[in-house]
Amino acid sequence: MEINDYDFLFNDDGELMLVFDGFDEEPENPCLTLRDSQATLIRSDKMPTLHIKDVPNDIWATLESVPQILVCEMDEDGEPAQVYDAPVKKIFNA
């Protein structure tokens, strides 16, 4: 599943945060994987992976240098519904 409507922000503590319209199910062991030029959010084994399209180069550089990112899923009223940390995993082709 592709996510086209998202935003990367820095919160007041300087943490990189991914914000997008969320889901009802709570995430289980989420992680963000980076491979080539593709960022993928895995919320749980039970849900489809979320492919984040067209990540800006400056954000990509930050993603490559942080161990985790804050994820904020918004509800239909524009309020935070789920907020969680997701480790960033870099996958290199052999």
Backbone as a ProteinNet text record, in pm:
[ID]
protein_1_A
[PRIMARY]
MEINDYDFLFNDDGELMLVFDGFDEEPENPCLTLRDSQATLIRSDKMPTLHIKDVPNDIWATLESVPQILVCEMDEDGEPAQVYDAPVKKIFNA
[TERTIARY]
84.8	0	90	59.9	141.2	81.1	170.1	128.8	180.1	88.3	126	102.2	12.3	-23.9	34.6	151.6	223.4	307.2	365.5	457.1	564.9	685.3	793.1	812.8	814.1	831.3	936.4	989.4	1074.1	993.1	981.1	904.9	989.1	934.3	1002.9	1133.5	1146.3	1269	1370.2	1338.2	1429.5	1422.9	1322.8	1307.8	1233.6	1279.5	1209.8	1081.4	972.2	841.6	772.2	716.2	635.2	489.3	412.4	271.4	188.3	83.7	-5.7	-140.3	-241.9	-373.4	-359.4	-406	-378.8	-482.9	-465.1	-548.1	-606.6	-712.7	-775.9	-691.7	-625.5	-547.5	-421.3	-387.6	-264.3	-144.8	-33.2	86.2	146.8	210.1	280.6	421.6	520.6	661	685.6	647.2	665.5	812.7	844.7	978.4	969.9	1064.9	1076.8	1200.6	1184	1298.7	1336.5	1465.7	1520.3	1595	1556.4	1624.8	1629.3	1750.4	1769.9	1705.9	1606.8	1541.9	1398.7	1369.5	1234.7	1229.9	1136.5	1111.1	979.4	980.4	862.7	836.4	714.2	674.4	601.7	654.6	590	525.7	393	320.2	304.7	282.4	270.4	270.8	285.7	281.8	142.4	41	-98.1	-147.8	-70.8	-115	-23.3	-74.4	13.3	121.7	235.6	341.3	300.4	350.7	316.1	438.8	431.6	541.9	527.6	629.7	627.4	695.5	619.5	666.6	733.3	834.8	898.2	947.7	1026.3	1084.6	1188.9	1179.5	1277.3	1419.8	1516.7	1657.1	1707.8	1672	1721.4	1663.2	1538.7	1477.2	1540.8	1566.7	1630.2	1765.2	1842.4	1973.1	1956.6	1854.9	1828.9	1786.3	1699.1	1654.6	1771.8	1869.5	1985.4	2073.8	2056	2145.9	2081	1953.1	1886.3	1852	1854.6	1821.5	1670.9	1591	1446.1	1378.2	1249.4	1170.8	1037.9	984.6	854.4	747.7	645	536	408.9	336.5	210	101.9	7.7	-104.6	-222.9	-278.9	-388	-523.3	-623.3	-758.2	-830.9	-954.8	-1029.2	-1061.2	-1045.8	-1065.9	-936.7	-826.1	-698.1	-625.8	-669.5	-606.3	-514.8	-406.8	-319.9	-397.1	-395.1	-463.4	-363.5	-252.3	-148	-14.7	63.4	196.8	292.8	396.9	489	625.2	725.9	860.2	872.7	941	969.3	1118.9	1187.7	1329.3	1348.3	1459.1	1492.7	1594	1559.6	1647.7	1691.9	1821.8	1877.6	1910.8	1858	1881.7	1970.2	2086	2180.6	2178.6	2181.5	2188.2	2328.1	2334.8	2466	2524
-116.8	0	124	217.8	339.4	451.7	528	649.2	767.6	844.5	963.7	1091.1	1084.3	1201.5	1185.9	1241.9	1231.9	1357.2	1371.4	1482.6	1436.6	1484.1	1466.2	1599.9	1598.4	1719.1	1692.3	1798.2	1786.4	1839.4	1759	1804.4	1900.8	1946.3	2044.4	1991.6	1858.6	1797.6	1769.1	1809.7	1788.1	1649.2	1568.6	1434.2	1439.7	1359.1	1348	1268.9	1319.6	1258.8	1241.5	1124	1094.3	1107.4	1187.5	1211.7	1173.1	1092.9	1055.2	1012.4	1000.1	952.1	807.2	777.1	648.3	541.4	435	316.4	288.9	209.1	176	78.8	-14.1	-115.9	-55.3	-99.6	-52.9	-123.4	-53	-116.3	-215.8	-319.5	-418.3	-431.9	-397.5	-404.9	-331.5	-204.6	-131.8	-104.7	-87.3	-42.5	23.3	109	176	119.3	62.8	7.5	100	110.7	189.5	93.9	91.7	8.7	87.7	103.4	184.2	320.6	358.7	488.5	470.4	355.2	323.6	317	390.7	382.8	308.1	211	128.6	120.8	152.6	140.7	8	-74	-200.2	-178	-174.9	-150.1	-277.1	-390.3	-519.8	-627.8	-751.7	-864.3	-884.8	-831.1	-852.4	-750.2	-644.5	-537.2	-527.3	-473.5	-452.4	-349.8	-363.8	-264.7	-135.6	-25.1	106.8	165.9	181.8	237.6	389.6	458.3	603.9	657.6	723.3	766.7	903.7	919.5	1049.7	1120	1049.1	1109.7	1213.4	1337.1	1440.3	1400.2	1442.3	1404.9	1445.4	1564.9	1606.8	1520.6	1478.4	1389.1	1251.1	1205.8	1075	1070.9	1176.3	1182.3	1173.6	1239.3	1231.1	1090.1	1028.5	892.3	794.8	814.8	725.1	741.9	851.2	878.3	863.3	828.1	816.2	670	632	493.4	465.7	572	554.3	684.3	673	789.2	782.5	897.7	907.2	904.3	822.6	812.4	861.6	947.8	1000.2	974.3	887.9	858.4	942.7	1016.6	1108.1	1040.5	1078.4	1026.7	1116	1082.8	1157.9	1301	1333.4	1470.4	1551.1	1489.7	1558.6	1558.6	1471.8	1459.4	1337.1	1341.6	1223.3	1104.3	992.8	871.7	769.6	755	661.2	733.8	730.2	790.2	685.1	654.5	548.7	568.1	505.9	504.2	384.6	404.5	295.4	295	183.8	175.3	189	249.3	262.1	153.6	68.9	-40.6	-15.9	-15.7	4.9	-131	-157.5	-284.2	-255.8	-320.9	-300.5	-421.7	-397.3	-507.8	-566	-697.1	-763.9	-772.7
0	0	0	-87.2	-96.3	-12.8	49.8	120.9	39.6	-14.3	-89.5	-9.6	86.3	165.6	305.9	325.6	452.4	468.6	585.8	609	706	685.6	781.7	851	982.9	1063.1	1170.1	1226.2	1344.1	1461.5	1567.8	1683.9	1767.6	1879.2	1964.1	2022.6	2031	2082.6	1972.2	1848.4	1736.6	1676.3	1717.8	1663	1529.9	1435.2	1307.8	1329	1273.2	1293.9	1159.1	1137	1019.3	1059.7	984.7	1015.2	893.4	916	806.2	863.7	774.9	816.8	860	980.5	1041.7	1018.6	1096.2	1088.8	1226.6	1231.4	1358.7	1440.7	1372.7	1443.3	1502.7	1623.5	1687	1624.5	1610.1	1554.3	1653.9	1599.5	1680.8	1624.7	1702.7	1660.1	1528.1	1520.1	1394.1	1365.7	1238.2	1199.4	1062.3	1036.7	907.9	840.5	721.5	649.8	535.1	512.5	401.4	309.5	184.4	85.5	-44.2	-97.9	-218.3	-193.9	-271.7	-250.2	-199.7	-140.6	-94.1	58.6	117	260.9	280.4	371.9	395.9	545.5	585.4	725.3	742.6	831.7	866.3	1002.9	1005.5	1131.2	1212.3	1146	1212.6	1105.4	1149.5	1055.5	998.4	1063.7	1023.4	921.8	898.9	809.2	688.8	577.4	462.1	494.7	429.2	446.9	377.3	428	375.2	307.2	176.9	99.7	95.7	142.7	150.3	25.3	-57.6	-188.9	-183.3	-267.9	-293.2	-166.6	-87.4	32.3	-11.4	35.9	-3	36.8	-43.4	-21	116.8	164.7	295.9	408.1	393.2	492	482.5	359.7	340.3	412.4	400	466.2	618	671.4	815.3	854.3	775.2	804.7	811.8	724.9	722.5	845.9	919	1031.6	1169.4	1175.1	1305	1334.9	1462.9	1497.7	1499.7	1519	1521.9	1483	1452.3	1413.7	1487.6	1517.7	1582.3	1472.8	1491.1	1394	1461.9	1392.3	1443.7	1339.4	1374.6	1286.2	1331.1	1237.8	1268.7	1245.8	1327.4	1305.9	1205.4	1177.8	1075.5	1116.8	1245.5	1292.9	1294.5	1248.3	1246.6	1380.1	1471.1	1602.7	1604.6	1682.6	1692.2	1749.8	1677	1722.4	1775.6	1707.4	1747.9	1736.1	1841	1839	1893.5	1815.1	1856.5	1791.1	1851.4	1794.4	1701.8	1590.8	1497.7	1469.7	1499.1	1464.8	1313.9	1274.4	1132.4	1099.6	1002.4	961	817.7	798.5	665.2	605	485.7	417.3	297.4	294.9	185.8	94.7	-35.6	-131.1	-130.7	-133.2	-131.4	-270.5
[MASK]
++++++++++++++++++++++++++++++++++++++++++++++++++++++++++++++++++++++++++++++++++++++++++++++

